[in-house]
Amino acid sequence: MKRAVNLRLEESVIVTLNQLTEELHTTKTEVIEKAISFFSKQNNLQHHQLLQFAGKLKSKDINCILQSIKEDNNIKHFQRIQDLKLEPKL
């Protein structure tokens, strides 16, 4: 789902944005989305779906949270395996 966003851009950036939309026959939204995607790939930024719920958390913080969740799941999985190792019924 797309949401409206207000940005303050330098005049030169607005001119470039307008030129790109005309030359590429696309929308400003499309140009900005592609630019952000390109920038994140260039800087090895990972997008986690969890970020949409994270407010102002940074990717580093999200990675720590995800690692904690994975470790917690591993512990629970290990505990479930331990629980399954029941004594055989006689």
C-alpha positions in Angstrom: 0.0 0.0 0.0 1.4 3.4 -0.9 1.3 6.3 1.4 1.6 10.0 0.8 4.9 11.6 1.9 6.0 15.2 2.0 9.6 16.0 1.1 11.7 19.1 1.0 14.1 18.9 -2.0 16.6 21.3 -3.4 15.4 23.0 -6.6 18.1 21.2 -8.6 16.9 17.9 -7.4 13.3 18.8 -8.4 14.5 19.8 -11.9 16.4 16.5 -12.2 13.3 14.6 -11.0 11.1 16.3 -13.5 13.6 15.6 -16.3 13.7 11.9 -15.4 10.0 11.5 -15.3 9.7 13.1 -18.8 12.6 11.2 -20.3 11.6 7.9 -18.8 7.8 8.4 -19.4 7.1 7.5 -15.8 6.0 9.0 -12.5 7.9 10.9 -9.9 7.0 8.1 -7.5 8.5 5.5 -9.7 11.8 7.5 -10.1 12.1 8.0 -6.4 11.3 4.3 -5.6 13.9 3.1 -8.1 16.5 5.6 -6.8 16.0 4.4 -3.2 16.2 0.8 -4.3 19.4 1.5 -6.2 20.9 3.4 -3.3 20.0 0.6 -0.8 21.6 -2.0 -3.1 24.7 0.1 -3.5 25.1 0.5 0.2 24.2 -3.2 1.0 21.2 -2.2 3.0 18.8 -5.0 3.7 15.1 -4.6 3.7 13.2 -6.5 6.4 9.5 -6.7 6.4 9.8 -6.1 10.1 11.0 -2.5 9.3 7.5 -1.4 8.4 6.5 -1.9 12.0 9.7 -0.7 13.6 9.2 3.0 13.6 12.6 4.7 13.8 14.7 1.6 14.4 17.7 1.3 12.2 18.6 -1.8 10.1 21.4 -2.7 12.6 18.8 -2.7 15.5 16.4 -4.8 13.4 19.2 -7.3 12.6 19.8 -7.6 16.4 16.1 -8.2 17.0 15.8 -10.7 14.3 18.9 -12.6 15.6 17.3 -12.6 19.1 14.1 -14.0 17.6 16.1 -16.7 15.7 18.0 -17.7 18.8 14.9 -17.8 20.8 13.2 -20.0 18.2 16.3 -22.3 18.2 16.1 -22.6 22.0 12.4 -23.4 21.8 13.0 -25.9 19.0 15.8 -27.5 21.1 13.5 -27.7 24.1 10.8 -29.3 22.0 13.3 -31.9 20.8 14.3 -32.5 24.4 10.6 -32.9 25.4 10.2 -35.5 22.7 13.0 -37.6 24.0 10.7 -39.3 26.5 11.5 -42.5 28.3 10.1 -45.5 26.4 6.9 -46.9 27.8 7.3 -50.4 29.3 
